[in-house]
Amino acid sequence: MLLSPMRFKSFVWPHNPQTYAITFERNMAVHKVPFGRYYLQSLGQTRRVLRGEGEFVGDGAYDTFKRLANVFYEETPGVLIHPVWMTSVAWFVHLEALQEPRPDYVRYSFEFWDVVTTVSASLEQTALQEGGAGGSGETAAPEEQIWHTVARGETIWGLSVQYGVTVEDIVELNPSIRNPNLIYPGQRVRVT
């Protein structure tokens, strides 16, 4: 099966990481009850964590790692598109070179944490407001929307090229699309 590349903000992996693990965390409280029993109380889910390892190989491998490191240095969360997991807004919290990098080979590990839902919604709203202004000096009407009905074989990537927008823009405009690798014929997708 050919999977689409993993993406975070402006960085697109040249090939997907070899290993990754997704964990969910929940805070729990333990209450002691008389006679040696305990009562467990869920304090709610805290975050989803995506960890993994990968390697960049070939000419420019170290330059690719440096580009990924530059994205890590950005102090804001961003849209994380994983090839088999749902799209989310996440923080890039860990990046490590696992051995001495060479110009043609870098082995690395990474970690992303999901953003809490209310923060995610706020970030998406901010992105929509900033994106609505446009860079041409014209004022875009907020009610002006373009919707596309998906045909067989179409992808989010293809729609982004067709309409001249980024994949991240389409994902942010369509919060119901949890995995941008899975869109279906007949589905309506907002592209602007």
Secondary structure, 3 states (H helix, E strand, C coil): CCCCCCEECCEECCCCCCEEEEEEEEEEEEEEECCCEEEEEEEEEEEEEEEEEEEEECCCHHHHHHHHHHHHHCCCCEEEECCCCCCEEEEEEEEEECCCCECCEEEEEEEEEECCHHHHHHHHHHHHHHHHHCCCCCCCCCCCCCEEECCCCCCHHHHHHHHCCCHHHHHHHCCCCCCCCCCCCCCEEECC
